């Protein structure tokens, strides 16, 4: 009996060991299976990404020059927008001017003209007056006196936005002329173009209005009113007289081109909208057996 009991112990131990092994195997197998699924999922995602990149590369490589879209309103107006954006940032960003004041002293025959030069981005508070040959006039060091106002935010916003519009017009024209079929067949491209057109129209209104207000203030800050604003001109023994200021006709032109750009982009929004999937009359007329109207390009 003792021998039989001792001999039976290994069988119970074996049963317990096999039970523990059976208890561990499912979790290990599940972990391995989960890792395998994750690896397969990652491999499939990489494969899909490669396929999309390959398809995009094939589409982008199929560049075909087609000037017919430029004869349609969608492409022709885009050319006008491109030209108008050039005039918008060039007439504002390239401006340089000066304002002159004649200073005379009651104590002597000294009569000289001092000048304050200013330009884009119109930080007038950094434009100091300069006397002839860098000397003092009536015992006053005019280098310590500057114009009043800082209008760089409005001017830089207007010019920077015009430059971005210029670059976008180039990209859009390249898409219209070189990838006409890709633009027609892609709903995302047409919708993106339409949304950008609406946003650009609104930003032209905002930027041009802000710049027009800043230009009005610049004219006031550099005009005849500076004689009353300069403290040294009100000191006894010093007499100031406003002489001239550089013509700001080019800045007026920049404001005109800003509103012209807004009109062009607002009108072009309709022709861009006709290319989107929201413009359904063409599909409706086709389903009813009629002749579909011509598209934008």
C-alpha positions as CSV (number, residue, x, y, z in Angstrom):
1,X,0.0,0.0,0.0
2,X,2.8,2.4,0.8
3,X,4.5,1.5,-2.4
4,X,1.3,2.1,-4.4
5,X,0.8,5.5,-2.8
6,X,4.2,6.6,-3.5
7,X,4.0,5.4,-7.1
8,X,0.7,7.2,-7.6
9,X,2.2,10.6,-6.6
10,X,4.0,11.2,-9.9
11,X,0.7,10.7,-11.7
12,X,-1.0,13.4,-9.6
13,X,1.9,15.7,-10.1
14,X,1.8,15.1,-13.8
15,X,-1.9,15.8,-13.9
16,X,-1.3,19.1,-12.0
17,X,1.5,20.1,-14.2
18,X,-0.4,19.4,-17.4
19,X,-3.4,21.4,-15.9
20,X,-1.1,24.3,-15.2
21,X,0.4,24.1,-18.7
22,X,-3.1,24.0,-20.2
23,X,-4.0,27.0,-18.2
24,X,-1.0,29.0,-19.5
25,X,-1.2,28.1,-23.1
26,X,-4.4,30.0,-24.1
27,X,-3.1,33.4,-22.8
28,X,0.2,32.9,-24.5
29,X,-1.5,31.9,-27.7
30,X,-3.8,34.9,-27.4
31,X,-0.9,37.3,-27.0
32,X,0.9,35.8,-30.0
33,X,-2.3,36.0,-32.0
34,X,-2.8,39.7,-31.0
35,X,0.7,40.5,-32.0
36,X,0.2,38.8,-35.3
37,X,-3.0,40.7,-36.0
38,X,-1.3,44.0,-35.1
39,X,1.6,43.2,-37.4
40,X,-0.8,42.3,-40.2
41,X,-2.9,45.5,-39.6
42,X,0.2,47.6,-39.7
43,X,1.4,45.9,-42.9
44,X,-1.9,46.5,-44.5
45,X,-2.0,50.2,-43.6
46,X,1.5,50.6,-45.0
47,X,0.4,48.9,-48.1
48,X,-2.6,51.2,-48.5
49,X,-0.5,54.3,-47.9
50,X,2.0,53.2,-50.6
51,X,-0.9,52.5,-53.0
52,X,-2.3,56.0,-52.4
53,X,1.1,57.6,-52.8
54,X,1.6,55.6,-56.0
55,X,-1.7,56.7,-57.4
56,X,-1.1,60.3,-56.5
57,X,2.4,60.1,-58.1
58,X,0.8,58.6,-61.3
59,X,-1.7,61.4,-61.4
60,X,0.8,64.1,-60.8
61,X,3.2,62.6,-63.4
62,X,0.5,62.9,-66.0
63,X,1.1,66.6,-66.6
64,X,-0.5,67.7,-69.9
65,X,-0.5,71.4,-70.9
66,X,-4.0,72.5,-71.8
67,X,-4.5,76.2,-72.3
68,X,-8.3,75.9,-72.9
69,X,-9.2,76.5,-69.2
70,X,-7.6,80.0,-69.6
71,X,-10.3,80.8,-72.1
72,X,-13.0,80.0,-69.6
73,X,-14.1,82.4,-66.8
74,X,-12.6,80.2,-64.1
75,X,-9.1,80.3,-65.5
76,X,-9.3,83.8,-67.0
77,X,-10.4,85.5,-63.8
78,X,-7.7,83.6,-61.9
79,X,-5.1,85.3,-64.2
80,X,-6.7,88.7,-63.4
81,X,-6.5,87.9,-59.7
82,X,-2.8,87.0,-60.1
83,X,-2.1,90.3,-61.8
84,X,-4.1,92.3,-59.3
85,X,-2.4,90.8,-56.3
86,X,1.0,91.8,-57.8
87,X,-0.2,95.5,-58.0
88,X,-1.6,95.2,-54.5
89,X,1.6,94.3,-52.6
90,X,4.0,96.2,-55.0
91,X,2.3,99.6,-54.7
92,X,2.2,99.3,-50.9
93,X,5.4,97.5,-50.0
94,X,7.6,99.6,-52.2
95,X,6.6,103.0,-51.0
96,X,9.1,105.5,-49.6
97,X,8.4,109.1,-48.8
98,X,9.3,112.1,-46.6
99,X,7.7,115.1,-45.0
100,X,9.5,118.4,-44.7
101,X,9.2,121.3,-42.2
102,X,10.8,124.7,-42.5
103,X,12.2,126.0,-39.2
104,X,13.2,129.6,-38.6
105,X,14.6,131.2,-35.5
106,X,13.4,134.6,-34.2
107,X,16.8,135.3,-32.6
108,X,18.7,135.1,-35.9
109,X,18.4,134.7,-39.7
110,X,18.7,131.0,-39.5
111,X,16.1,129.3,-41.8
112,X,16.5,125.6,-42.6
113,X,14.4,122.7,-43.7
114,X,14.2,119.5,-41.6
115,X,13.1,116.2,-43.1
116,X,11.5,113.0,-41.7
117,X,11.8,110.0,-44.1
118,X,9.2,107.1,-43.8
119,X,8.1,104.1,-45.7
120,X,6.8,100.6,-45.5
121,X,6.0,99.1,-43.0
122,X,5.1,102.6,-41.7
123,X,6.5,102.6,-38.2
124,X,6.3,106.4,-38.0
125,X,7.5,106.4,-34.4
126,X,10.9,105.3,-35.7
127,X,11.2,108.1,-38.3
128,X,13.2,110.9,-36.8
129,X,13.8,114.3,-38.2
130,X,17.1,115.1,-39.9
131,X,18.5,118.6,-40.1
132,X,20.8,119.7,-42.9
133,X,24.3,118.3,-42.5
134,X,23.2,116.6,-39.2
135,X,23.5,119.9,-37.2
136,X,21.1,121.5,-34.8
137,X,18.6,124.1,-35.8
138,X,17.7,126.9,-33.4
139,X,19.6,125.1,-30.7
140,X,17.3,122.0,-31.0
141,X,18.6,118.5,-31.7
142,X,15.9,117.3,-34.1
143,X,17.1,113.7,-34.1
144,X,15.3,113.2,-30.8
145,X,12.0,114.0,-32.3
146,X,10.0,111.5,-34.4
147,X,6.6,111.2,-36.2
148,X,3.6,109.8,-34.3
149,X,2.0,106.4,-34.9
150,X,2.8,102.8,-35.7
151,X,0.8,101.4,-38.6
152,X,3.0,98.4,-39.4
153,X,0.4,95.8,-38.4
154,X,-2.2,96.8,-41.0
155,X,0.4,97.4,-43.7
156,X,2.2,94.1,-43.1
157,X,-1.1,92.1,-42.9
158,X,-2.2,93.6,-46.2
159,X,1.1,93.0,-48.1
160,X,1.7,89.5,-46.6
161,X,-1.8,88.4,-47.5
162,X,-1.4,89.7,-51.1
163,X,1.8,87.7,-51.4
164,X,0.1,84.5,-50.3
165,X,-2.8,85.1,-52.8
166,X,-0.2,85.6,-55.5
167,X,1.4,82.2,-54.7
168,X,-2.0,80.5,-54.5
169,X,-3.0,81.9,-57.9
170,X,0.1,80.4,-59.4
171,X,-0.7,77.0,-57.8
172,X,-4.3,77.1,-59.0
173,X,-3.4,78.1,-62.5
174,X,-0.9,75.2,-62.6
175,X,-3.7,72.8,-61.5
176,X,-6.1,74.2,-64.1
177,X,-3.7,74.1,-67.0
178,X,-1.7,71.0,-66.3
179,X,-4.0,68.7,-64.4
180,X,-7.5,69.6,-65.8
181,X,-8.8,66.0,-65.6
182,X,-7.5,65.6,-62.0
183,X,-9.3,68.8,-61.0
184,X,-12.6,67.7,-62.7
185,X,-12.6,64.2,-61.2
186,X,-11.6,65.2,-57.6
187,X,-14.4,66.4,-55.4
188,X,-11.9,67.4,-52.7
189,X,-9.9,69.7,-55.0
190,X,-13.0,71.5,-56.2
191,X,-14.4,71.9,-52.7
192,X,-11.0,73.1,-51.3
193,X,-10.8,75.6,-54.1
194,X,-14.3,76.9,-53.4
195,X,-13.7,77.2,-49.6
196,X,-10.4,79.0,-50.2
197,X,-12.1,81.4,-52.6
198,X,-14.8,82.3,-50.1
199,X,-12.2,82.8,-47.3
200,X,-9.9,84.9,-49.6
201,X,-12.8,87.1,-50.6
202,X,-13.6,87.8,-46.9
203,X,-9.9,88.4,-46.0
204,X,-9.5,90.9,-48.9
205,X,-12.4,92.9,-47.4
206,X,-10.8,92.8,-43.9
207,X,-7.2,93.5,-44.9
208,X,-8.1,96.3,-47.4
209,X,-10.5,98.0,-45.0
210,X,-7.8,97.9,-42.2
211,X,-5.1,99.3,-44.6
212,X,-7.4,102.0,-45.9
213,X,-8.0,103.2,-42.3
214,X,-4.3,103.1,-41.6
215,X,-3.5,105.1,-44.8
216,X,-5.9,107.8,-43.6
217,X,-4.1,108.0,-40.3
218,X,-0.7,108.1,-42.0
219,X,-1.7,111.0,-44.2
220,X,-2.8,112.9,-41.1
221,X,0.3,112.0,-39.1
222,X,2.7,113.2,-41.9
223,X,0.6,116.2,-43.1
224,X,0.4,119.8,-41.9
225,X,-0.9,118.7,-38.5
226,X,2.6,117.7,-37.4
227,X,3.5,121.4,-36.8
228,X,1.0,121.5,-34.0
229,X,2.0,118.2,-32.6
230,X,5.8,118.9,-32.3
231,X,6.5,120.4,-29.0
232,X,9.6,122.3,-30.2
233,X,7.6,124.2,-32.7
234,X,5.6,125.7,-29.9
235,X,8.7,126.9,-28.0
236,X,9.3,130.6,-27.9
237,X,11.9,131.6,-30.5
238,X,11.2,128.7,-32.9
239,X,8.8,129.0,-35.8
240,X,7.8,126.0,-37.9
241,X,6.0,125.9,-41.2
242,X,4.9,122.8,-43.1
243,X,6.5,122.6,-46.5
244,X,5.5,119.4,-48.3
245,X,5.0,115.6,-48.0
246,X,5.5,113.0,-50.7
247,X,2.5,112.1,-52.8
248,X,0.8,109.0,-51.7
249,X,-0.9,108.2,-54.9
250,X,0.6,104.7,-55.1
251,X,-0.8,103.9,-51.7
252,X,-4.2,105.1,-52.9
253,X,-3.8,102.7,-55.8
254,X,-3.0,99.8,-53.4
255,X,-6.3,100.4,-51.7
256,X,-8.2,100.4,-55.0
257,X,-6.5,97.2,-56.0
258,X,-7.4,95.6,-52.7
259,X,-11.1,96.2,-53.3
260,X,-10.7,95.2,-56.9
261,X,-9.3,91.9,-55.7
262,X,-12.2,91.4,-53.4
263,X,-14.6,91.9,-56.3
264,X,-12.7,89.5,-58.5
265,X,-12.6,86.8,-55.9
266,X,-16.2,87.3,-55.0
267,X,-17.3,87.0,-58.7
268,X,-15.0,84.0,-59.2
269,X,-16.7,82.1,-56.3
270,X,-19.7,81.4,-58.6
271,X,-17.5,79.7,-61.3
272,X,-15.6,77.7,-58.7
273,X,-18.9,76.7,-57.1
274,X,-20.1,75.3,-60.5
275,X,-17.2,72.8,-60.4
276,X,-18.2,71.4,-57.0
277,X,-20.6,68.6,-56.4
278,X,-23.1,71.1,-54.8
279,X,-23.9,72.4,-58.3
280,X,-26.5,69.8,-59.2
281,X,-28.5,71.2,-62.1
282,X,-26.2,69.6,-64.6
283,X,-26.8,66.2,-63.1
284,X,-30.6,66.8,-62.9
285,X,-30.9,67.8,-66.5
286,X,-28.9,64.8,-67.6
287,X,-31.1,62.4,-65.7
288,X,-34.2,64.0,-67.2
289,X,-32.8,63.4,-70.7
290,X,-31.9,67.0,-71.4
291,X,-28.6,68.4,-72.6
292,X,-26.3,69.2,-69.7
293,X,-25.0,72.8,-69.5
294,X,-21.3,73.4,-70.0
295,X,-19.1,73.3,-67.0
296,X,-16.6,75.9,-66.0
297,X,-13.6,74.3,-67.7
